[in-house]
Amino acid sequence: MEEELLEVIPLKSSKDIDEKALIIITEAHLVSRSLSQSELLRFGTGRLLEDIIEFLNPNSNRKIVFIGDPCSLTFGKDEDSALNLETLSELYDKEKIKHYRKPIGNDYSEGREKLRTDLANSIENTIFNNLNYSFDKVTLIDLQDDKERIQNLHSWFNQPFSNDPENAVLFYSKKDCLKTNKWIKKQCLKNGENLAIGDLLIVNNNVSIPDESGFQIPRRIVNGMFFTVLKLKETQQESIKIRQSQNPIILSFTRITVKCLSLLGSPETDIWILDNYFNSEEDLTKEEQIAFRVFVNAKINDEKRKQKFEDSQEYRQLLEDKQYTDLSNEVKDVIETLVKNYNLPKEKKEKVETSRAVRNLLSGYYKKYKKKLFFQIKDSDPFINAVFVKYGWAITVHKAIGSSYNEIIIKGHRKENDGITNDSYFRWLYSGVTAGKIVNITSPKRINPFMNCVFEDNSTNGVSLKTKQLLVFGDYEVESRFKNKVQSLENINVIGAICEISKCLEQNGYLLESTKKFSEYLTKAFYSIPQSDNKQLILNIDNKGSKDNFAVGNIRIENLNGADEIIVKTCIEDCFEQKQSVISILDDKPELPKDFRQEIYTAWFEKCKNENITLKLMQSHNNQDVFRATCEKESLTLRVWYGTSEKNHTKGFFQKLKF
């Protein structure tokens, strides 16, 4: 029978910490409220940020200072970090939170720090439309030459390590890490394709090393430690049957001797590693995870049979408990039956009835017994403490967070069909670049605001092509005589178009009677016709979508019903031309938008000025700007569409330029 194996370690009391203490937590971007627990253990709620605040007691006079890098990757979700003001506000009184964010400087013109600053500014401003590399060949190197890359790998990894590595290769995917690690073994160390003496390993879990003599050093192995393999010893396999698989799952363990590079003095020790994890491209499969839990559970059940609850100190404490001694003999017999049931399979357990208070009394002591047993096994069984290791020359950027290497190689391409114009990619690259003092970039990804822009040229030398105007009416004021006719409509551009054409039509006797929205893109206007009581002129007003700010693009005649076609068409044309004529033309040095467009438009104006071309910004709306460029003999209109959506990753990008 499978039981819940997870052992929860409750928070300790903070009574030994001064009530007016100042607690400073550095690297706070790594402190998160995202759930974190191992297969066997969970400390507190498993949400570190929440536990820290509860432990230090927000109602006390203590002060907590979180210091960290808000641009770095964190464990779990970025929004769960201790540096996220909204997250802290949910856990702590917002009025008591003092928040300071150091301004991002612009003190670098090239190199690694210039790249880090550019990435940080993009993350801070949530705009991911520009990524360039000012390679200085000292701190930031464009490593496109295969020969140079191979030379680096050979010089870095041609012999086993005696200390923590100073250089590393960083990837996004574990699959790329495995390929490069295999290549390093074969080409640099030349020690075969399988685990061998001299290999560099990195730890991916926290375990205890069983100590039978009392002289064991180290006692703890911690996530992120590096080992050098000194000796390969025996391998042991366990066949585990689980419901989720028709065939047994084979768990393989190998005992090795390693030098612990990350500890003072680099002590040597024996560890058991789980081969299933080590040999996988990613992590354990779901079936292997279940099999490992079943394996551990079997170990615990074996120990329960050897150290029965009724022979334990906890059982004796139960018998001495006043609550127990006050019970009737009948209830005590029930408890004895429940105790015997603990050692029986489900189908053989004897059913008994008793109160919740009695069951809680027994359960409390049984949990203490199980907890003590669990830690006895955890501290003594080498297989439960199997170390999850991978090769350590090439690792993921996520694994390198918090590390400081002298020199790194980072592959800028993460994976196929991977979006890069987003917060995720910029944080990933920022964290990777931060991990090394000297950064070699291979396959760098570049981004610019025009990378996905469509260019459409409808201009012709010597001919002026008239382009139909989109009707956009900003803060349009509806005259009182039209208000009750358009009150059901929401699109201000449609309302403005109907009112303006109605002014023209009413001069010819056609009066607006009603309007009706038929779809997101179609509204109809109904007009009375002079000297006709039962017929109506019907106009269709077509508007664009969000990309074009819901502007009106066309006014069509659906049904004349005897109305004068020439008059109606003339009014429609006048409506569009009138809108064009009232557009305010800005000065030669217009006030430019205060966003990503400002720098680009400024460059356009300077370029045109140098070429004796007069460029004017005619209109500026959400998602679209209209320019007019004129010179001595020619002129053209330039329409610029740009994106503003963070969700769709269009913010900061030009989508279309139409001449």
Secondary structure, 3 states (H helix, E strand, C coil): CCCCCCEEECCCCCCCCCCCCEEEECCHHHCECCCCCCCCEEECCCCHHHHHHHHHCCCCCCEEEECCCCCCCCCCCHHHECCCHHHHHHHCCHHHCCCCCCCCCCCCCCHHHHHHHHHHHHHHHCCCCCECCCCCCCCEEECCCHHHHHHHHHHHHCCCCCCCCCEEEEECCHHHHHHHHHHHHHHHHCCCCCCCCCCEEEECCCEECCCCCCCCCCCEECCCCEEEEEEEEEEEEEEECCCCCCCCEEEEEEEEEEEECCCCCCCEEEEEEEHHHHCCCCCCCHHHHHHHHHHHHHHHHHHHHHCCHHHCHHHHHHHHCHHHHCCCHHHHHHHHHHHHHCCCCHHHCCCCCCCHHHHHHHHHHHHHHHHHHHHHHHHHCCCCCCECEEECCEEEHHHHCCCCEEEEEEECCCCCCCCCCCHHHHHHHHHHHHCEEEEEEECCCCECCCCCCEEECCCECCECCCCCCCECCCCCCCCHHHHHHHCCCCCHHHHHHHHHHHHHHHCCCCEEEEEEECCCCEEEEEEEECCEEEEEEEEEEEECCHHHCCCEEEEEEEECCCCCHHHHHHHHHHHHHHHHHCCCCCCCCCCCCCCCHHHHHHHHHHHHHHCCCEEEEEEEECCEEEEEEECCCCEEEEEEEEECCCCCCCECCEEEEEC
